[in-house]
Amino acid sequence: MSTETANFEGLRVASLESRNRAEMARLIEKLGGQPFVSPSMREVPIATNPAAVEFAQKLITGGIDAMIFLTGVGFRHLLAQVEKHVDRERFLHALSDITTICRGPKPVAAMREVGLTPTVKVPEPNTWRDLLATIDAQVPIANLNVGLQEYGITNHSLVAGLEARGAQVLQVRVYQWDFPEDTTELEANIRAIAALERDVVMFTSAHQVVNMLRMAEQLGLLQDVRDALRQMVVASVGPTTSEMLREQDLPVDIEPEHPKMGPLVVAAAARSSQVLTRKRRIASTLSGPMTDALDQNAPWYDSPFLKACRGEPTDVTPVWLMRQAGRYMEEYRAVRGQVTFLDLCKNPSLCSEIMCTAVKRLGVDAAIIFSDLLPILEPMGLDLEFAKGEGPVIHNPLKTAADVDRVKELEELGSLDFVFETVRQTRADLPEDMPLIGFAGSPFTLASYAIEGGSSRNYLTTKSLMYSDEGAWTALMQKLSRSITRYLNAQIASGAQVVQLFDSWVGCLGPYDYRRYVLPHVASIIDGITPGVPVINFATGNPALLPLLAEAGGRVIGVDWRVSLADAWKTVGYDRSVQGNLDPITLLGPRDELKRRVKLVLDEAAGRAGHIFNLGHGVLQQTPVDNAIAVVDFVHELSQR
């Protein structure tokens, strides 16, 4: 990214940088920002450190097989602390005889100052997962005694990862972080952040986050600071700092390609104005008058579809079709021939036109926005393409546990404003009494796309990551789940009355794996949806998962064609509504058979309140449009009460 085009455009930029305070202020000012740099922490060596002395004695006597250095300052402090108790040259000679692993360039430089060369250097972005991946590739540590130089707060995930690989870990903390001796400037900056007198906040260390929140709490401004940061641009130097921000439930809007201070400032200068504009626009949508999704006087509130979602009796069974605006329609093909699929998804006017045309032709009782499951992955760092004849392709899939660190949680929703505009446009173009459904992919299906790089027969890579590194899997699913929750709530705020979760690929799992690896994350999404808005929880491929879908939540449970509707409803409980479940291939058959199969589904529903007629999956490309229309007509005709 060129510094020639990067410019803060006069934005007020806060930084908590301590060591390189003057350089940080110079860079911000050079790139057109107003710098407000306040030191936030200082290194405090541990004065009496028996753990360091114990480590040195074990090292010299052959009791340490490998040593991991996390920071350059930590190496220097360790040497200063142990040379008071053991011979310095003997200690350094013993270090040179074992495997030494440096997380990044700073500990490498510190070792070279005393004539040592590390055995292994962890590549950028130098996260703890990169460290573990490097160990897996280069340094087997099973049954080895491994020293770990720590600083500040213990990284329990790293320690657990080392122990899981069979290492006996000796933790050696050599310094900790405290506030600067004079906190006047830090307090002033935090008060200004809380008062929204800053536009951008940049963090170059995870411990800056910790100290900022500690000081905010001391000042009685903790919640004010948290709220303010969600309205500002938050820039993080790299994955470790980003992870700390997210652990504290704070956003990360910008992260540079290289985890260094210079690239951070350039990236923030280049993108902050645009990000801030988007955040303010989305914030206005989310904080404005509450969506009318719960407005009982709205024209669509007592529509058959919404009444069925609530489990209320209806005069007729409502019906809509998944993929009801798709390639089987001539009108869709005419539009699609002019643009790529991804460009189509990013054109709200065309998306609305396609859906409204389908609704009018079919006579359905609900509309769903025209979009796709995967555009959410683009702002999360995945390179998405809809290749002709191949379907969606991810060009930078997540092949290792370390790759999970480069997935960016969706916190700045402005990058998907085209979806929210599609909701707004479609809501405006539909008949007033027609409910509108928003949607997202469920976390397992999105994770599988991101890991496999496209469609898959057996989900080998996905399951391998899931089974081999549960920590990485959980981190990925949590990023996706929080992102999906924000995404769906923004659709609701933009005008959707109902939202549906699509888990198209989760049928490859059995009940045990679903409960362990998926259910908590789906439940967290549903729990986080705007209260009172119906959620349709739909998964396909394995009827044995139905009771777990019900446990995960959702006012409506979607059912595919692999189980009878009567059995499915009994399984999930009659307190839930159900949606489904005609086999899509039925629409390719003769009209009399189609009517018979529609009646069979309706008979299994037995007129019970809460049934929404749909297919067990999307309309197939080969489907005659007249047959899709016939399904809707048959449902309305046969379900009149």
C-alpha positions in Angstrom: 0.0 0.0 0.0 1.5 3.3 -1.1 2.1 6.1 1.4 1.4 8.5 -1.4 -2.3 7.7 -1.5 -2.8 7.0 2.2 -4.2 10.0 4.1 -6.1 10.3 7.4 -7.8 13.4 5.9 -7.6 15.3 9.2 -9.0 12.6 11.4 -8.2 12.6 15.1 -5.9 9.6 15.7 -5.2 8.1 19.2 -2.3 5.8 19.8 -1.2 4.1 23.0 2.4 3.5 21.8 5.1 3.8 24.4 8.5 2.8 23.1 8.2 4.5 19.7 5.9 7.4 20.8 7.7 10.1 18.9 7.9 8.1 15.6 4.2 7.1 15.9 3.2 10.8 16.2 5.4 11.7 13.3 3.9 9.1 11.0 0.3 10.0 11.9 1.0 13.7 11.2 2.9 12.9 8.0 -0.1 11.0 6.7 -2.6 13.8 7.4 -3.8 12.9 10.9 -4.0 14.7 14.1 -1.9 12.6 16.5 -2.8 12.0 20.1 -0.2 9.6 21.4 -0.1 8.7 25.1 2.2 6.0 26.5 0.2 3.3 28.1 2.6 0.9 29.6 6.1 0.2 30.8 8.2 -2.9 31.3 8.7 -3.9 35.0 11.3 -6.6 35.4 10.4 -9.2 38.1 12.9 -8.4 40.8 12.9 -11.7 42.6 12.5 -14.4 40.1 13.1 -18.0 41.3 11.5 -19.4 38.2 14.2 -17.8 36.0 16.9 -19.1 38.3 15.4 -22.6 38.3 15.3 -22.5 34.5 19.0 -21.4 34.3 20.1 -24.2 36.6 18.1 -26.8 34.7 19.5 -25.5 31.4 23.1 -25.7 32.5 22.6 -29.2 34.0 21.0 -30.6 30.8 17.4 -30.5 32.1 16.1 -28.3 29.2 15.8 -29.6 25.7 14.3 -26.6 23.9 13.6 -22.9 24.7 11.0 -20.6 23.2 11.6 -16.9 23.3 8.5 -14.7 22.7 10.1 -11.3 22.9 13.5 -9.6 22.5 13.0 -7.6 25.7 12.2 -10.9 27.4 15.5 -12.5 26.3 17.5 -9.5 27.6 15.6 -9.4 30.9 16.1 -13.1 31.4 19.8 -12.8 30.8 20.1 -9.9 33.2 18.2 -11.8 35.9 20.0 -15.2 35.6 23.6 -13.8 35.3 23.3 -12.7 39.0 23.1 -16.4 40.0 24.9 -18.4 37.3 27.9 -17.8 35.1 26.8 -15.8 32.0 29.1 -17.5 29.5 28.1 -21.0 30.8 24.5 -20.0 30.5 24.9 -18.8 26.9 26.9 -21.8 25.9 24.2 -24.1 27.3 21.6 -22.1 25.3 23.6 -22.6 22.1 23.5 -26.4 22.7 19.7 -26.8 22.7 17.0 -26.0 20.2 15.9 -22.4 20.4 12.7 -21.1 18.9 12.1 -17.3 18.3 8.7 -15.9 17.7 9.6 -13.3 15.2 12.5 -10.9 14.5 12.9 -9.2 17.9 14.1 -12.2 19.9 16.3 -13.2 17.0 18.0 -9.8 17.1 18.4 -10.0 20.9 20.1 -13.4 20.7 22.4 -12.2 18.0 23.5 -9.3 20.3 25.2 -12.0 22.4 26.5 -14.1 19.5 23.7 -16.7 19.4 21.7 -17.8 16.4 18.3 -19.4 17.0 17.5 -22.8 15.6 14.1 -21.8 14.3 12.4 -18.5 13.6 8.6 -18.4 13.4 7.4 -16.5 10.3 4.9 -13.7 10.2 2.5 -12.9 11.5 4.2 -14.6 14.5 1.1 -15.7 16.3 1.0 -18.5 18.9 -0.7 -20.7 16.3 2.1 -19.9 13.8 4.6 -20.9 16.5 2.8 -24.2 17.0 2.6 -24.8 13.3 6.4 -24.2 12.9 7.1 -26.6 15.7 4.9 -29.2 14.0 6.8 -28.8 10.8 10.4 -28.5 12.1 10.8 -29.3 15.8 9.1 -32.4 17.3 8.8 -31.7 21.0 7.1 -34.9 22.3 8.7 -35.9 25.6 11.0 -32.9 25.7 11.4 -30.4 28.5 10.6 -27.0 26.9 11.2 -23.6 28.5 8.8 -20.8 27.6 9.8 -17.2 28.1 6.6 -15.3 29.0 5.7 -11.7 29.6 2.6 -10.1 31.0 -0.4 -12.5 30.9 0.1 -16.2 30.4 -1.0 -17.5 27.0 -2.9 -20.5 28.2 -3.7 -21.6 24.6 0.0 -21.7 23.7 0.8 -23.7 26.9 -2.0 -26.1 26.2 -0.9 -26.5 22.6 2.7 -27.4 23.7 1.5 -29.8 26.3 -0.9 -31.4 23.8 2.2 -32.1 21.6 3.8 -34.0 24.5 6.1 -31.3 25.9 6.8 -30.7 29.6 6.6 -26.9 29.8 8.6 -24.8 32.2 7.1 -21.3 32.2 9.5 -18.4 32.8 8.0 -15.0 33.2 10.7 -12.3 33.3 8.8 -9.0 33.2 5.3 -7.7 33.4 3.5 -4.6 32.1 2.4 -1.7 34.3 1.1 1.8 33.7 3.7 4.5 32.9 4.9 6.3 36.0 3.0 9.4 34.8 -0.5 8.5 33.6 -1.7 12.1 32.9 -1.6 11.8 29.1 -3.1 8.3 29.1 -6.0 9.4 31.2 -6.6 12.4 28.9 -6.6 10.2 25.9 -9.0 7.7 27.4 -11.4 10.5 28.5 -11.3 11.8 24.9 -12.1 8.4 23.5 -15.0 8.0 25.9 -16.3 11.4 24.8 -16.0 10.5 21.1 -13.3 13.1 20.6 -11.2 10.7 18.7 -12.0 9.1 15.3 -9.3 6.4 15.1 -7.6 4.3 17.8 -4.5 2.3 17.0 -3.1 -0.5 19.0 0.4 -1.9 18.6 0.3 -4.4 21.5 -2.2 -6.7 23.1 -1.2 -5.3 26.5 -2.1 -1.7 25.4 -5.7 -3.1 25.2 -5.4 -4.5 28.7 -4.0 -1.3 30.2 -6.5 1.0 28.4 -9.4 -1.0 29.8 -7.8 -1.1 33.3 -7.3 2.7 33.3 -10.8 3.2 31.9 -12.2 1.2 34.8 -10.3 3.2 37.3 -11.7 6.4 35.8 -15.2 5.0 35.9 -15.4 5.1 32.0 -15.1 1.4 31.1 -18.6 1.1 29.4 -18.2 4.6 27.8 -14.9 3.5 26.2 -16.4 0.2 25.0 -19.4 2.0 23.5 -17.2 4.7 21.9 -14.8 2.2 20.3 -17.7 0.6 18.4 -18.3 4.0 16.8 -14.7 4.6 15.9 -12.1 3.0 13.7 -10.1 0.5 15.6 -6.8 -0.5 14.0 -4.7 -3.4 15.3 -1.1 -4.1 14.4 -1.6 -7.9 13.9 -3.3 -11.1 14.9 -2.1 -11.3 18.5 -3.4 -7.8 19.3 -6.6 -8.4 17.3 -7.2 -11.6 19.3 -7.0 -9.6 22.6 -9.4 -6.9 21.2 -11.9 -9.6 20.3 -11.5 -11.4 23.6 -12.5 -8.1 25.2 -15.5 -7.9 22.8 -14.1 -4.9 20.9 -14.1 -4.5 17.2 -11.1 -4.7 14.8 -11.7 -2.7 11.7 -8.2 -2.5 10.2 -5.2 -4.9 10.4 -2.2 -4.5 8.0 -0.7 -7.3 5.9 2.5 -7.1 7.8 2.3 -6.8 11.6 4.5 -3.8 12.1 3.9 -0.2 13.2 4.7 1.4 9.9 2.3 -0.7 7.8 -0.3 -0.3 10.5 -0.2 3.5 10.2 -0.3 3.4 6.4 -3.2 1.0 6.3 -5.1 3.0 8.8 -4.5 6.2 6.9 -5.6 4.6 3.7 -8.8 3.1 5.0 -10.0 5.0 8.1 -12.1 7.7 6.4 -14.0 5.1 4.3 -14.4 2.7 7.3 -15.7 5.6 9.5 -18.3 6.6 7.0 -19.5 3.0 6.7 -19.6 2.5 10.4 -21.6 5.7 10.9 -24.1 4.7 8.2 -24.6 1.2 9.6 -24.8 2.6 13.2 -27.5 5.0 12.0 -29.5 2.1 10.6 -29.0 0.0 13.7 -29.6 2.7 16.3 -32.5 4.4 14.4 -36.2 3.6 14.9 -36.4 -0.1 15.6 -37.2 -2.3 12.6 -40.9 -2.8 12.2 -40.4 -6.6 12.4 -42.4 -6.6 15.6 -44.9 -4.0 14.6 -48.3 -5.6 15.1 -50.0 -2.9 13.0 -47.7 -3.6 10.0 -49.6 -4.9 6.9 -47.6 -8.1 6.8 -47.9 -8.9 10.5 -50.9 -11.1 10.2 -49.9 -12.6 6.9 -50.2 -16.4 6.7 -46.5 -16.8 6.6 -45.8 -14.8 9.8 -48.7 -16.3 11.6 -47.4 -19.8 10.8 -43.9 -18.7 12.0 -45.5 -17.8 15.3 -47.5 -21.1 15.4 -50.8 -19.4 14.9 -53.7 -20.9 12.9 -54.1 -19.7 9.3 -56.8 -20.0 6.6 -54.3 -21.5 4.2 -50.9 -23.1 4.5 -48.3 -20.4 3.5 -45.8 -21.4 0.8 -42.5 -20.1 -0.5 -39.6 -21.9 -2.3 -36.0 -21.9 -1.5 -34.1 -20.5 -4.5 -37.4 -19.3 -5.9 -35.6 -16.6 -7.9 -33.0 -18.7 -9.8 -31.6 -20.1 -13.0 -34.8 -22.0 -13.8 -36.5 -18.6 -14.6 -36.0 -17.0 -18.0 -36.1 -13.5 -16.4 -33.2 -14.4 -14.1 -31.1 -15.9 -16.9 -31.6 -12.7 -18.9 -30.2 -10.6 -16.1 -27.5 -13.1 -15.2 -26.2 -13.1 -18.8 -25.1 -9.4 -18.4 -23.1 -9.6 -15.2 -21.1 -12.1 -13.1 -22.9 -13.7 -10.2 -20.9 -11.8 -7.6 -21.5 -8.5 -9.3 -25.2 -9.3 -9.4 -25.2 -9.9 -5.7 -23.7 -6.5 -5.2 -26.3 -4.7 -7.3 -29.3 -4.1 -4.9 -31.6 -2.8 -7.7 -31.2 -6.0 -9.8 -31.5 -8.2 -6.7 -34.8 -6.6 -5.8 -36.0 -6.8 -9.4 -35.2 -10.5 -9.6 -36.9 -11.4 -6.4 -40.0 -9.2 -6.9 -40.4 -10.8 -10.4 -40.3 -14.3 -8.9 -42.8 -13.4 -6.2 -45.2 -12.0 -8.7 -44.9 -15.0 -11.1 -45.1 -17.7 -8.5 -47.8 -16.2 -6.2 -45.8 -17.2 -3.0 -46.6 -15.9 0.5 -43.1 -14.7 1.4 -40.0 -13.3 -0.3 -36.4 -13.9 0.5 -33.7 -11.5 -0.4 -31.7 -12.4 -3.5 -28.1 -12.9 -2.4 -25.7 -15.8 -1.6 -24.3 -17.5 1.5 -20.7 -16.6 0.7 -20.2 -12.8 0.2 -19.9 -12.6 4.0 -16.5 -14.4 3.6 -14.9 -11.7 1.4 -14.5 -9.0 4.2 -13.4 -11.8 6.5 -10.3 -12.2 4.3 -11.3 -15.0 1.9 -10.7 -14.5 -1.8 -14.0 -15.5 -3.3 -14.8 -16.1 -7.0 -17.8 -17.7 -8.6 -16.0 -19.5 -11.5 -18.0 -20.2 -14.6 -19.0 -23.9 -14.6 -17.3 -24.6 -11.2 -19.4 -22.7 -8.7 -17.9 -20.8 -5.8 -14.1 -21.0 -5.3 -12.1 -19.8 -2.4 -8.6 -19.1 -3.7 -6.9 -18.8 -0.3 -8.5 -21.6 1.7 -7.7 -22.4 5.3 -5.5 -25.4 5.0 -3.9 -25.3 8.5 -4.8 -24.4 12.0 -2.5 -21.3 11.8 -4.5 -20.1 8.8 -7.4 -19.4 11.2 -5.6 -16.4 12.5 -5.9 -14.6 9.2 -9.7 -14.8 9.2 -10.9 -11.4 10.1 -14.1 -11.2 12.2 -16.8 -9.2 10.6 -17.1 -6.2 12.8 -17.2 -3.4 10.2 -20.5 -4.1 8.5 -20.1 -1.4 5.9 -18.3 -3.7 3.5 -21.6 -5.6 3.2 -23.8 -2.6 2.9 -24.9 -3.8 -0.6 -26.7 -6.7 1.2 -28.5 -4.3 3.6 -29.4 -2.0 0.7 -30.8 -5.1 -1.1 -33.0 -5.6 2.0 -34.1 -2.0 2.0 -34.8 -1.9 -1.8 -36.6 -5.3 -1.8 -38.7 -4.3 1.2 -39.7 -1.0 -0.6 -40.5 -2.8 -3.9 -42.6 -5.7 -2.5 -46.3 -5.5 -1.8 -46.8 -4.1 1.7 -48.3 -7.3 3.1 -45.5 -9.5 1.8 -43.1 -10.6 4.5 -39.4 -10.5 3.7 -36.8 -13.1 4.8 -33.1 -12.3 5.3 -30.6 -15.1 5.5 -27.1 -16.3 6.2 -25.1 -19.5 5.9 -24.6 -21.3 9.2 -21.1 -21.4 10.6 -20.3 -25.1 9.7 -21.2 -24.6 6.1 -19.3 -21.3 5.8 -16.3 -22.9 7.6 -16.4 -25.9 5.2 -16.3 -23.6 2.2 -13.4 -21.6 3.7 -11.4 -24.7 4.5 -12.2 -26.9 1.4 -12.0 -24.0 -1.0 -15.2 -25.0 -2.7 -17.6 -27.9 -2.8 -16.5 -31.3 -1.3 -17.5 -34.9 -1.4 -16.3 -35.9 2.0 -15.2 -32.7 3.8 -11.9 -34.4 4.5 -9.9 -31.2 5.2 -12.8 -29.7 7.3 -13.1 -32.7 9.5 -9.3 -33.1 9.8 -9.0 -29.6 11.3 -12.1 -30.1 13.5 -10.7 -33.3 15.0 -7.0 -32.4 15.1 -7.1 -28.9 16.6 -10.3 -28.2 18.5 -8.9 -24.8 19.6 -8.4 -23.6 16.1 -11.8 -25.0 15.1 -13.5 -23.2 18.0 -11.8 -20.0 17.2 -13.0 -20.1 13.6 -16.5 -21.0 14.5 -16.7 -18.2 17.1 -15.4 -15.7 14.5 -18.1 -16.9 12.1 -20.9 -17.0 14.6 -20.3 -13.5 15.9 -20.1 -12.2 12.3 -23.3 -14.0 11.3 -25.1 -12.6 14.3 -24.2 -9.0 13.4 -24.9 -9.7 9.7 -28.4 -11.0 10.4 -29.3 -8.3 12.9 -28.3 -5.7 10.3 -30.6 -7.3 7.8 -33.4 -7.1 10.3 -32.7 -3.5 11.0 -32.7 -2.9 7.3 -36.2 -4.3 6.9 -36.3 -8.1 7.1 -39.1 -9.6 9.2 -37.7 -13.1 9.5 -34.2 -14.6 9.1 -33.1 -18.1 8.0 -29.9 -20.0 8.7 -28.8 -22.3 5.9 -26.6 -25.3 6.9 -26.4 -27.0 3.6 -23.4 -29.2 4.4 -23.8 -30.1 8.0 -25.5 -33.4 7.1 -22.0 -34.9 6.7 -21.8 -34.9 10.5 -23.4 -37.4 13.0 -25.2 -36.3 16.1 -22.1 -36.5 18.4 -20.0 -34.3 16.2 -22.9 -31.8 15.7 -23.4 -31.5 19.4 -19.7 -31.0 20.1 -18.5 -29.0 17.2 -21.5 -27.1 15.9 -24.5 -26.8 18.2 -23.0 -24.3 20.7 -22.2 -21.9 17.8 -25.6 -22.1 16.1 -27.2 -21.6 19.5 -25.1 -18.5 20.1 -26.3 -17.0 16.8 -30.0 -17.6 17.5 -29.6 -16.3 21.1 -28.1 -13.1 19.7 -30.8 -12.3 17.1 -33.1 -9.3 17.7 -35.6 -10.6 20.3 -39.0 -11.5 18.8 -37.8 -11.9 15.2 -38.5 -15.5 14.0 -35.5 -17.6 13.1 -35.8 -20.5 10.6 -33.1 -23.0 11.5 -32.6 -25.2 8.4 -30.1 -28.0 7.8 -30.1 -30.7 5.2 -28.6 -34.2 4.7 -29.2 -36.0 8.0 -32.6 -36.3 9.8 -30.8 -37.6 12.9 -29.7 -34.0 13.5 -33.3 -32.7 13.9 -33.6 -33.0 17.7 -30.2 -31.1 17.9 -31.4 -28.4 15.5 -34.4 -27.9 17.8 -32.1 -27.8 20.8 -29.9 -25.2 19.1 -33.0 -23.0 18.7 -35.1 -21.3 16.2 -38.9 -20.6 16.1 -39.1 -22.6 12.9 -37.2 -25.8 12.1 -36.5 -26.4 8.4 -36.9 -30.0 7.3 -35.5 -31.7 4.1 -37.2 -34.5 2.2 -35.2 -37.3 3.8 -37.7 -37.7 6.6 -41.5 -37.6 6.7 -42.9 -34.3 7.9 -45.0 -36.0 10.5 -42.0 -37.7 12.1 -39.9 -34.6 11.9 -42.5 -32.5 13.6 -43.0 -35.0 16.4 -39.2 -35.1 16.8 -38.7 -31.3 17.1 -41.8 -30.8 19.2 -45.2 -29.4 18.4 -44.3 -26.1 20.2 -42.2 -25.3 17.1 -43.3 -24.4 13.6 -41.8 -26.5 10.8 -40.9 -25.7 7.2 -40.8 -28.1 4.3 -40.4 -30.6 2.9 -41.1 -31.6 -0.8 -38.3 -33.2 -2.7 -37.1 -30.6 -5.3 -36.8 -33.3 -7.9 -40.5 -33.9 -7.7 -41.0 -30.6 -9.6 -39.4 -32.3 -12.7 -42.1 -34.9 -12.8 -45.7 -35.0 -14.2 -48.2 -32.6 -12.8 -50.6 -35.2 -11.4 -47.7 -36.8 -9.4 -46.6 -33.4 -8.3 -50.1 -32.7 -6.9 -50.2 -36.1 -5.2 -46.8 -35.4 -3.5 -47.9 -31.9 -2.4 -51.0 -33.4 -0.8 -48.9 -36.0 1.0 -46.8 -33.3 2.7 -50.0 -31.4 3.6 -51.6 -34.6 5.0 -48.5 -35.2 7.2 -48.9 -31.7 8.6 -52.5 -32.7 9.4 -53.7 -29.1 9.3 -51.7 -28.3 12.5 -50.9 -24.6 13.0 -47.3 -23.7 12.2 -46.6 -25.4 8.9 -44.9 -23.5 6.2 -44.8 -25.4 2.9 -41.4 -25.4 1.1 -39.1 -27.7 -0.7 -36.5 -29.8 1.1 -33.8 -27.6 -0.6 -33.6 -25.1 -3.4 -35.5 -25.2 -6.8 -33.3 -27.1 -9.3 -32.1 -25.3 -12.5 -34.0 -27.9 -14.7 -37.4 -27.2 -13.1 -40.1 -26.0 -15.5 -41.4 -22.6 -14.2 -45.0 -23.8 -14.6 -44.4 -26.6 -12.2 -43.1 -24.2 -9.6 -46.2 -22.1 -10.1 -48.3 -25.3 -9.9 -46.8 -26.2 -6.5 -47.9 -22.9 -5.0 -51.3 -23.2 -6.5 -51.7 -26.8 -5.3 -50.7 -25.8 -1.7 -53.2 -23.0 -1.7 -56.0 -25.1 -3.2 -55.5 -28.2 -1.0 -54.9 -26.4 2.3 -57.9 -24.1 2.3 -59.5 -24.3 5.8 
